[in-house]
């Protein structure tokens, strides 16, 4: 069984949303970084945030 790769929460201090330039919140259950102002959730894959708008999931209104 593959072991889940953890995300270093200290990285949150350095990352901002590329769209809104706002701080991000970490959703551990979905393994995403969420930008409420932009309405986007950026995936975390293998412990690495994918900060591309094309890869982001739109949040429900």
VENHU-V610449 format. One record per helix or strand. SS is the DSSP state (hx for helix, st for strand). FROM is the first residue (numbers start at 1). TO is the last residue. If there is no record, write none. Layout:
BEGIN
<<SS/FROM/TO> <SS/FROM/TO>>
END
This chain:
BEGIN
<<hx/9/13> <st/25/27> <st/32/35> <st/40/45> <st/48/49> <hx/53/55> <st/57/58>>
END
